[in-house]
C-alpha cells in the first residue's frame, strides 16, 4: 500500500496505528517506511509511505526496504528533445522574476530560480539541473501540476511524456489523449522504479522464508 508522506504522522500517528492493527488482526505482518524516489534513480522529490504486508502463515520473519543509492541523472536527462511537442507549453510573462542563483551546478534537490506573479503554488520556476518537484494531480497556477522549469532560456511546465518518465514509465507506455487527464493520472500514480525495488526485496524475503 502507498500513501502520502503525512499519512505516517496523521493524527499523531494514530491513523497508521489503526491500519497496522487492522492488518495484524486480519493475519498479516506489517512493515512501513517513507521512501523518496530521488533515492532510487528518479529525479523527482516524491516522498511516500510504502506499507508491505505478509500473511503470517508465510513465516516471513524479516523484510528490508531497498537501500538508497546516489542519483546518476537529473531532470534535464528526462526532457523531450522534440521542440514541436513542447512549444505550446512555454510561458512568457512580464511578471517573471529570477533569484540570483547560478544555474550551472547539479544538485539532488529542486533548485528554485524564480517565480511568476506572487510565487504561489504553480508559479515557481526551477532548474533542470536539479530534480523535479512532486507532481500533483491537482492545483492551479501557470505551471499547474508540474511546476515551471527554465529550459532553453524560457519557462514552461513539463509535458505529459516527461511526467511519465519521472514516474518511471517507459516511452512505450500509451498516454491519454487528454492532457488534463494525463497530468492527473501521473500526479496520482506511484513511481514504478520504487515499486520494482520493493518487489525485489519482497522476493528476497519470501525466498528466505522458504
HELIX and SHEET records of a PDB file:
HELIX    1   1 UNK A    5  UNK A    8  5                                   4    
HELIX    2   2 UNK A   10  UNK A   13  5                                   4    
HELIX    3   3 UNK A   14  UNK A   25  1                                  12    
HELIX    4   4 UNK A   37  UNK A   40  5                                   4    
HELIX    5   5 UNK A   56  UNK A   58  5                                   3    
HELIX    6   6 UNK A   75  UNK A   78  5                                   4    
HELIX    7   7 UNK A   83  UNK A   86  1                                   4    
HELIX    8   8 UNK A   87  UNK A   89  5                                   3    
HELIX    9   9 UNK A  160  UNK A  165  1                                   6    
HELIX   10  10 UNK A  179  UNK A  188  1                                  10    
HELIX   11  11 UNK A  192  UNK A  209  1                                  18    
SHEET    1   A 3 UNK A   2  UNK A   4  0                                        
SHEET    2   A 3 UNK A  47  UNK A  55 -1                                        
SHEET    3   A 3 UNK A  28  UNK A  36 -1                                        
SHEET    1   B 6 UNK A  90  UNK A  91  0                                        
SHEET    2   B 6 UNK A 154  UNK A 157 -1                                        
SHEET    3   B 6 UNK A 148  UNK A 151 -1                                        
SHEET    4   B 6 UNK A 124  UNK A 127  1                                        
SHEET    5   B 6 UNK A 112  UNK A 116 -1                                        
SHEET    6   B 6 UNK A  96  UNK A  98 -1                                        
END                                                                             
